[in-house]
Amino acid sequence: MKILVLNSGSSSIKYKLYDGKKFKVLYEGIEEEVFDFHKSFKNIFKKLLKSSIKTLDDITCVGHRIVHGGEKFSKPVIATSKVIKELVELIPLAPLHNPSNIDGIKSIKKISPNIMQVAVFDTAFHHTIPKESFLYPIDYKYYKENKIRKYGFHGTSVEYVMKKYAKDHNKKINKLNLVVLHLGNGSSITAIKNGKSYDTSMGFTPLEGLMMGTRSGDIDPSIGLYLQDTLKIKDVNNILNKQSGLKGICGHSDLREIISLKDSGNTKAKLAINMFIDKIRKYLAFYILKLNRVDAIIFTGGIGENSAFIRDKVTKNIDFYIEVIKTDEEKSIAMQTVKLIKKVK
């Protein structure tokens, strides 16, 4: 059994081919600056045919990372025509990513219509967040009619590191209380209670929550309205998503560069790092209080895994067990895909 995992971004495709038993990576790569997804998927299959498979029939199934599943999808599903139609209806919730995710499914159908495909959702793990935490304090009709609520993201990563921690420490998942910090260019923090997502910092979109590489995170919503007096809505959206966060403060989004600049005396770099840490500690303290009992604080993601400096600053004077676990979203997608197809076969 061979499983192909596709992680399609707005302009890139990360892919890994797995052995479906031990989940060993047989081949991996990335297609960058993608403008024609169908053409790129053809290129991926050509590379696989030269290196790891004899025919396309050697691939048992394809697992796709889907960024937004809305309220409809709380677990992986077979990517049927009906599911594709429902994903199209969710595009307004994730206009940058869901279209490319859908293109991936459609392209595979054209290239090899007999391969079973599975959609694995980034939002699914957070479906257990209680209503008092996922609702926004606005007119309730906007939740009922427009589905405006907190959805949360990075769920595939958070679920993976939770299960890895439980396995490594011989703990029962349904007894675990954890705080998971997925820190990277996109950052979030999740409170896990009894093995289920209890609250998370990202919300209706991935813009809410922590200060990030280029995203603002939490700000007064009136700022966006105020800026619309002189700017177009699309420009405000671009500012908040692509020109804010670390980049907005010091002109750089790569934390390694920013730390280097700080060390050389750059005051804006120092300010950006202090703000980044302050926002994380604010959420961390909140989630520790909310959980009451915390078994561990787990760092993952590019910054969480690799920056001891940030980890030390974030956890200063916080007396809990701290661990670093390398995330593997693609492996998690492969495992969830295999689990589903074994049920339906």
N, C-alpha and C positions, 0 to 999 in steps of 0.2 A: 504494500500500500504506500503510495506517494501522495503527499498533500502539498499543494502550492498555495502559499499565503501571499495575498496582494494587499499592500498598504498604500492606497492611492491618496496623494495630497492634491492640492490645487494645481500644481505644475510638476509633480514628480511621482514616481512609483517605486516603492521599495518592495522587493520580493524575495521570498525564501522558499526553497523546495525541501520538504521534510520527509524522512522515513516515518511512516505512520505508527510504528511500534515504539521505538525508543526516542522518537522526535529528534533525531540527529539531523543537522543541516547538511543536505547533499549539494546544494548550490544556492548562492545568493547574489544579489546585485541591486543596482538602482538605475532607473532611467530618470534623467534630470532634464529640466527645461522642456517639459512635455506640452505640446500644443495639440497633437492629434493622438488621443489615447488609444484608438483602435490600431494605429500604426505602431505605437510603442508596445502594445501587447503582442503584436505579431513578432516584433524584434525579440521580446522576452522568450517566446516559444522557440524561435530560431536558436537562441543561445542554449536553451534547455535541451533541444534536440541534438546539438553538437556536443554537449557535455554530460548530461545526466539521464536522458531518456531516449528510447529507440523510436517510440511513436507517442502521439498525444494520448493514446489509450492507456499509457503507463501511469498517467495522472488520475488517481481515483476521484479526487474532488479538489475544488478551489475554495479557500476561505477568504472572505473579503472583510477588511475593516471598514465599517460604516460609522461615520462620525455621529450622526444624529438619528435616533430611532423614535423620537417624540414619546408620547405616552403609549403608543401602539405596541412597541417592541421592547419587551423586558427580558428577552433571552434570544439566543441564536435561532435563525429560521432558514429553511431551504429557500433559495432565491427564485421563487416561481414568478410567472408573469404578473400575478396578482400582487405579490410583494413588491416587485419593481414599480408597479403603478402607485402603490402606497408610499414608496420611497420618494417618488416624484412629487407627491403632494406635500412631503416634508422639506422640500428644497428651501422654502422661505426661512426655515429655522437654521439652516446651515448652507447658505448660498455659495460659499467658497469650496466646500468639501463634498457635500452630498452629490452634486452633479458628476464629479469625477469618479466617485464611488460607484454610481449607477452606470457610468460609461464602462467601468471595468467589467461589471456583470454582463452588460449587453455585448461587449466586445468578445468575451469568452464564449457567449452563446453563438456568435457568428463564426468564430474560429473553430470551435469544437462543441456543437450543440448537445452532445451526449454526456459531457462532464457535469457531474453534480456540483452545484455551487451553494455555498452557505454564507449568509450575512451575519456578521458578529458586530454588535453595537457598542460604541464607546460609552453610551449613556446607560446601558442596560443595568450595570451593577448598582447604579444609584436609584433604582426604582423602589428601593425599600426605605428611602428617606421619608419620615413622617410628614403629614400634611402641614403641621405648624412650622416645619422647617423649609418645605419646598414652595409654599405659597408666598407671594409678595403682598404687602399691605396696600393694595390698590383695589378698586371696585371688583368684587368677586366675579362679576359677569365676564371680565376679560380672561379669567381662567376658564370659565365654562365655555365661552364662545370662541376665544382665540388661543386657548391652551398656553397662556402666558404663565410660566412657573419656573422654578429652578429645575434643571435637568441634570446638570453636572457632567463632567467629561473626565478623560483619563481613566475611565472605569476598568478597561481591560488591563491596564498597567497596575492599578491599585489591587484588583482581584488577584493578579498573578503574584505580587509580592506578599500579599496576605497568606495565600496558600503555601508559598515558599517558606515563610516564617513558621507557619504551623507545622509543616513537614520537618523542617530543620530542628525545631524545638520539641517535637512530639506533643503538640498541643491540639486540642479539639477546636476546630474552627468556630463552632457555635458557642464557645466560651470566651472567644478572643475579643478584647477591647484594644484597639490600636489607633494611633494617629499616623497616617501615611503622608509624607511630604514628597510629592512628585515635582521636583524643581528642574526646570530647563528653560528654553526660550519661552515656552508656555508652561506656567506653573500653577499647581493647585495643591490643596491640602484637604484630606478626607478623614473624618472621624468614623471609625468602625466600631459598632457595638454588637456584641455577640455574633461576630462574623458577618455582619451586614452593614452596608453603608447607612450611616445615621445622619450625616450632614457633610457637605462638601462646599468648597469656596467658589468654584465656577457655577454659573447660574443658567439663565435662559440662553445665554451664549457663552463662549469661552472668554469673553471680555471681563466678566465680573470676577472679583476676588483679589488675589495677590497682584502686586506690581510684577510685571513680566519683562521679557526682553524688549518688546515693542508695544505691548498692550498696557493700558493705564491701570487696569484693575479697578477697584472701588473708587469712585469719585462722586461728588455731588451731581446728580442727574441734570440739575439746572445748568451746569457748565455746557453741556451739549446744546441745550436750547439757546443759551446765551450766544454761543458761537455761530448758531444758525442765522443770527441777525446780520452777519457779515459774510458768512461762508455757505456754500451749498451743503445739503445733507450728506452727499457722498464724500465731500471733503472732510466733514466732521468725522464721519465713520473711518476714513483713512487715517486721520490724525490719532484717533483713540486706539485704533488697532495696529497701526504700522509706524507711527511716529512718536509714540509715548513710552511709558515705562522707563527702563534704563536708558534707552536711546534718547528719549525726550529730555532727560536730565543732563546726560553727559555726552551725547552724540554717538554712543557705542551701545550695541546690544549683546556683544560677546563678553561674558563675565570675566574670562581670562584676560582679555585686553583691559577691561576696566580695573581689575585688581592690579595689573601691571602699571597702569596710569596712576592709580592711587599711591602705589609704592614710590612713584617718582615725584609725588607731591601735587598731583592734579586735584584741586579742591572739588570740582564737579563730580569727578569719579568717586571721591570719598563720600560726597553727599548722596550720590545714587546708590551706593552700597549700603549706607546707613538707612536710607529709606526702604530699600529692598528687605533688609533684615527686620526693620521695625514692623512692616506689614505682615511678615511671616509670623513673628512673635505674637502679634496681636491675635491672629487666628489660632495659633497654637495654644495660647493661654485660654482662649474661649472654648476650644474643643476639649482641653484637659478638664475644665470645669464641667462641661456638658456631659462628658463620659463618667466623671467621678472616679472611676478606676481605669488606669491605663497600664496595659502589660508591656507595651513598648512604643517608642517613637521610631518610625522607619523612614529613612531617606532613600529616595530613588530618583531616576532621571539623570540627565547629563550633569547638572550642577550638584544635585543631591548625592550622586555617587562619587563625584570626582573632586569636589571642593571641601576639603577639611576645614578651611578657613571659614566658609559660610556655615558649615555644620556647628563649629565651635561657637560662633557668634550667636546663632539662632538658639542654641541650647544652654547658653550661659545662665547659671543659677537655676537650671531646671533639672531636678533630681529624678530622672526616670531612665530605665534601660533604653539605650539608643543603639540602633543597628543600621547598617548600610546593606541594601539588597539590590543587586543589578536587575533591572526590569527586562522583560523580554516579551513585548506585546505580540510579536509574530508567533512565538512559541505558544503563547496563551491562545491565540486565534486558532492555531493548528490543533491544539488539544480540544478546544471547544467544538471545532468542526468535526473531528473524529468521533467525539462523544455523541454528537447529534446524528451523524450518518449511520452509526451503529444502531441507534434507536429506530430509525426509519427503514432500514434494510430488512 
